[in-house]
Amino acid sequence: MPVVRETHVVYTIQPRDTLYSIAAGLGSTVEAIVKANALYPPVTTPGLIFPGMKLVVPTPQIVPYRTIYQVAPGDTLYQIAFRFSAHMDLIAGVNRATVSDPNFLRVGQLLWVPAFAYEVATGDTLSRVSRNFQIPLSAILQVNEGRPGFSVDVIYPGYRLLIPLPSSRNIVVIRPLPADRERSGFRAEGFARAFEANVLLQVRDDNDVVVSNERPTTATEGAPAYGYFSAVLPFDRMPTTRNGELWVYTRSARDGRIEDLVQVKIGFTST
């Protein structure tokens, strides 16, 4: 799966913008923007852009890689969260260094958003991409709405689709990405708002066999803050299928039931 592991900025075109000015302002190139957004025939007139369109701008010099949304005039936190199939609390929480008031966003403000970029391969369809990543088609349509070169019917090789990361109100997993292939001892990372910072993880294969037993880890901060968590997951038994899921969640203090479950599709490899 050609996941693009570099930073992308989601930018809303403003009046008087040109591809050159956008590239210069965000540290990209015109060529990279043209390819990522299919700004060429037969999709559109070469380089044709209009105010209000949303571009995905490759910005590889920003590391570690991430997806960044640049706030445009009229944006609200609710609208941004909805676009990325995430909860407002999550967006505000992981950006709390710059979001002091969720009801007030500054135009031009940069927000980390839970998504990654996938470069379309020959023969791909949106339905196939949805199945491969186990991300609802509706969520892929929603996050790419308003982009030039984006069509429900035809996607072009080289076009970079935004794919939302699996998340709940209180948890988002940033590693592994959906459809990554992992072996025993892989690392899982993300952000969580959890009571006493307690986060739980396990791995199951597609036969519902528990490959990696439930293991706890501790986020850097407990609720009400969102803390960063990281855990290494050895396999306690061999997978019985080629694919499975990473589960990240908390448990209820009242009855022990699983809460805030986030499931990420992964593949298994021995090398």
N, C-alpha and C positions, 0 to 999 in steps of 0.2 A: 504494500500500500504506500503510494508516494506522499506521505505526510511531509509537509515542509517545515523543518525545524529551524525557523528563523522568525524574527519579530515582524509583525504586520500592524500597521496603523489603519483603523477604519476612519476615513476622512470624508466629511460632507462638503461637496464642492460649493464654493461661494462665488458671488458675482465677481467678475474680472480675474478669476483664477485661470491659470494655464497649467498644462501638464509640467512645464518647466518650473514654474513657481512652486507648485505642489512638491515636486521632486526635490527642489533645492531646500524648501522649508522643512522637509521631513527626513532629509538625508538619504534619498532614494535616487533612482534614475528614471528618465522618461521611458526608456526601453523596458525596464522592469514593471512599471505601472501599466504600460500598454499590454504586455503579455499577461499579467495577472488578471486584468479586467477585460481581455479580448477586445481592445479598442482598435480593431482592424477589420477590413472586408473579409467575408461577407456580413459580419456582425453589424458593423457600423462604418461610417465614414472615418478614415484614419484619424485617431486622436480627438474625435468629437466628444465633447463633454458639456453638460448643462448644470447650472446651479441646482442644488438639491439632491443630485445623484450622490451615491456613496461609493467611494473607491476603496479597494484594499491595496494599501501601499507597502510593498516589501521594504523593510528597514533593517537589513541584516547586521548593522553595526551596533544595534541595541541588544545587549546580552545581559542575563540569560534570555532566551527567546520567549516571547509572550505575544498576546493579542491586546492591543491598546485601542480604546475608543476615544477620539477627540470630540469633546462636547461642541455641538453646533447650536446656533441661535434657536431657541424654542424647545430644546431638549429638556426632558425631565428624567429623574432617576427611574421612575416607573416605566417610561417608554424604553429606556436603554435596557433595563432588566428584562422587560417583555421581549425585546428583540432577541436577546441571548438566552431565552428560556430559563432565566434565573430569577431568584427572589431579590427584591430590593434590599433586604437586610444583608444578603450576601455581598452584593455589589458595594454597598456602603461600608460594610465591615472590613472587606479586604483592601479598601481604599481609604481607610479612616485617617491616614496621614494627610490626605488632601481634601477629604469630604468631612468638614466639621459640622455641616448642617445638610442633611439629605434633601431638604426642600430648596436648597440653593446650590446651583452649579454655575461655574464660570465658563463663558464661551472660550473655547480653546483649551480647557482643562483636559488633562490626559487621565483616563481611567483604565485600570486593568479590568478586562472582561473575560469570562470563562469560555474560551473558544480556541480553536486551532485552525490551521489552513491545510487544505488538501488540494494537491495539483491533479487536475483531471487527466486521466489516461485514455488512450484510444479505446473505444468501445464502452466507456462508462455511461451509465444513466443515473439520474438522481435516485431512482428506486434501488439500483444496485449499490450505490454509495451508502444509502440509508441502511440497507441490510448488512453491509460489510462492517459498519461501525455500530450497528444497533442503536442508531439515533433516529427518532421519528422523522419521517419525510417532512411533516408539517413544521418541525423545528428548523430544518435546513432551509426550507422555503422562507420562513420568517426571518432568519438571520441574514439572508442574502437579498431580501426585498429592497428594491430601489437601486440596485447595482447595474451599471451598464454591462451589456454582454451576458446578463443572466436571463435564462429562459427555462421554463418548466419542461419544454419539449426537447431542446437541443443544448448540450454543453460541449465546449470545444476543448480538445487536448491543450494542456498548458494553463487553462483557466484555473484560478485559485478560489475554491469554494471555502467559505467559512463553515465550520462545524462546531456546534455548541458542545461544551464539555458536560458530562453527566454531573448533576449537582442536586442537592436538596436545599431546603431553607438554611440549613446550618453546616453543610459539608460540601466541599468541592474537591475532586481529585485532579491533580495536575500531572501526575506521573504514576503509572504508565498512561499513555494516551490510548483511546479505544483502538483495538485491533493490534496493538503492540504484541510481539511474541516474547515471552519471558521464560526463564528457567529458575530452578531452585535458588533462593538467595537474592531475588530481585528486590529492588527498593520501590516503595510506594510513598508518595508525597501529596500534600494538599493543605487545605485550610479548614478548620472546624471551630464552631462555637459549641463547646461541650462542657457540661457540669464537671467541675474540678479538672478540666482539660483532658478527660479520659476518652480516648478514641479506640475503637476496636476494628480489627481487620481479619479477614479470612479469604481463602481461595477455594472455589468449587469448580469442578469440570461440568461439561454439559450433561453428564449422567447424574448430576447432583452429588457426586462423591466429593467429600471435603478433602482437598489436596493439601491445604495449609490450614492447620487448626486455628481457631480463634486466638488472636494475640492482641494484647493491649499496647498502646503507645500513649505518650503524653504530649499534647500540644504545648507550644511555648506559652500560651495564655489560656485561662479558662473563661467560661461565659461570665459577663456578656460580650467579651472580646472574641474575635476570631484569631486563633493562634495557628501557627504553622506546625504541621506534624510530619514525621518521617518514620518509616519502619522497614526493616529487612524481613522478608518472608521466605523462609525455607520451606520446601515441600516435605510434609510428613508422610506422604504416600504418593506413588506415581499416578499421574493423570490417566484416566481410562479413555479419554477423548482428546482430540487435537486442540480443542478450544474450551474456554470456560469463562469464569467471571471473578474479578476482584470485588469483594464486598467491603465497604467501609461504613461504619454506623456507630451508634451509641445504644445503650440499654436503659430502659426505664428504671428509675430508682424504686418505683412502687412495685412492679411485678416482673421486672427483668426482660420484658419484651423488647425486640429490636425497634429502634427509632432512627429516623433520618437516614435510612438506608440509601446508599449510592452504589450502583452496580456498574462496573466497567468491563466491557468485553475484552478478553485477552486471548492470545494463542500460547501454546506451550512449545518449548524447544529444549533440546538436551545439550545444545552447543551455544 
